[in-house]
Amino acid sequence: MKKQFSLFLGIIAALSLSAEQMPEGYYNAINGKKDAELKTAIHSIIGGGQRYQYGSQDAGNHTSDKVDDCTGETIWSEGDPRYGTWTAYQTTDLESDGTIWDMYSNIKRYLPVDGQSAASVDIEHSLPKSWWGGDKGCLSAYTDLYLLNPADHMTNANKSNYPPGFLADSSKVNNGVFFMGQDKTWGGLAFDVIDEYKGDFARAYFYTATAYENVTWIADYKKYINNDSYLGFTDHLIEVLLAWHRVDPVSEKEVNRLDAVSNIQHNRNAFIDYPELVEYIWGNKKGEEVDLSKLVCTTNGEYEFPVSATNPLAHEATQIMKDSFMASWSNTGAKEYELNVFTRTESGKNDTLMAFWALNGAAIKNHTDTLTYHKADGSQITSTSGITDGGAAITMGTKTEVRYFQIKNIDFSKEGAELVVKCAISRNDQTPQQMQVFADDKEIKTVTLTSNDSFPRFDIPKGTQKIKVASVKGNRLSMHQMFIVRGDYKVTETSLQGFPVKVDGLSYLVKTPFAKDDVLYYRVTPKGLRSTNTIKVVGNGKEPEPDPQGVETLEQPAERVQKVFENGVLIIIRNGVKYTVMGQRL
């Protein structure tokens, strides 16, 4: 049910980080506890730790200690490097092919290596930050990586602060991974995800309700949250989260992410380490005391990660020689598999040149060197009188007057970019409204908006020195967010001659010249199912060995994989052979 994270994620070593193991006796204090007492005992264990800053990495160090008013913990200290969320994602949220692990879409995107943001990707709070007050309510929660996911910008903008639910339809969003529509019980909007991510979301919600159980939730969201109960969530939301938790067991991807986040924050998500704890607090074991020795632990090297027809898994290559290697994959019950072996080439850039996550009067006044807000006569509007929608938007235009944004001081001398605007029809108008974009006073495009939450995109020509985003006279728009991205970074995959190839077994001897340090990739598609993860194979220059079987398709025995820690470094043991996280045999 869950896409698997490659064991040999080379990015983990890029910042010289090793996964942090669960300390011995970490959860001992929960023995014999039940219900509210159990939840509070877990809170006392996992409710602290350190944090990276929200957003991008700055140069230099922190100039003072930061003690969080919410937890009383020092979440970063004077002299600490100013690492940010985007830096953390380099170790917590990359797939085996180097793309961002996005639980909100299937679009392939890549992170810049300098700790900066990726184009068209947001830092998303899986549990909406508005439910507890965002950075004003609890900075530790606001910056907690267990809650923060890289997310497709357009999908995230639609998700807003809606809850997970059981959907009657997916009329608002359906991109094959993430869905939004009317909830069957609440009647309002809710979101859903494919099965392989349901448990990730549910265990993040249970973690939040426990790690921050002393935080007062915002009353406006009383349909979903409950300040009067130790459970934290209302009955229907608990029903949804329990269903999601049960349908999607803890995966290898989730455990590896837990270890990587723990290495940064030095606290853990108990509901990934011991998923049965969910049942003792919210589920079918309420009222029972916990015996820790009898609980299944997913992080002790003995837990069998789920593999199913909806979760095909390719394994690391074996028998790597100068002219061949062995590709293998899990049995999904399919009668036929398609193996593709290919090379990858990368080109282009992936930069966010300007990002306004919430347009309002304060944003305009604070960024006049880049973005200004004008009346038709060119005079700048600096008051907040035009703000609508709770301070997260600004009104563009009136029935008699054009208003516009002017953007400057962005270098388009060598190449163009793309402007993305989140906007909507003004709350006072339900008829189509128009917006225009100009480059150096020359119109690029006029768009007609017919509904809320529109995301028009505009190509900005090379050489542009000034951009205007304007309402058409007599039209009113509610402007929410604005981005300028140069996101032409792409990866081209080129199949080797003779591939893809049909295979009726669970392994295949790939024969091809394969010199030392050559890099190839493979993935497998079981007939009628989704493709597996992508495996990277690096040549080692070994001389070929004779094949005693004389065949290309070989059945491989089931693999036994364990994770152990030696001197604080994560080591993988596969069928008795030790490997580093970089896949090097020890």
Secondary structure, DSSP 8 states (H G I E B T S, - for coil): ------TT-GGGGTTT-------TTTTGGGTT--HHHHHHHHHHHHS-----BSSS--SSB-SS-EE-TTT--EEE-TT-B--BHHHHHHHHSB-TTS-B--TT--------TTS---TTEEEEESS-GGGTTHHHH-HHHHT-TTTEEEEEHHHHHHHTT--B--BS---SEESSSEEEEEBTTT-SEEEEE-HHHHHHHHHHHHHHHHHTTTS---GGGTTTB-TTSTT-B-HHHHHHHHHHHHHS---HHHHHHHHHHHHHHS---HHHHSTTHHHHHTSTTTT----GGGS--TTSS-------TTS--B---EEEETTEEEEEB---S-S-EEEEEEEEEEES--EEEEEESS-SHHHHHHTTTTEEEEETTS-B--SSTTEEGGGTEEEE--SS--EEEEE-S---SS--EEEEEEEEE-TT--S-EEEEEEETTEEEEEEEE-SSSB--EEEE-TT---EEEEE-TT--EEEEEEEEEE---EEEEEE-TT-SEEESSSEEEEES---TT-EEEEEEEETTS-----EEEE---------SS--S--------EEEEEETTEEEEEETTEEEETT--B-
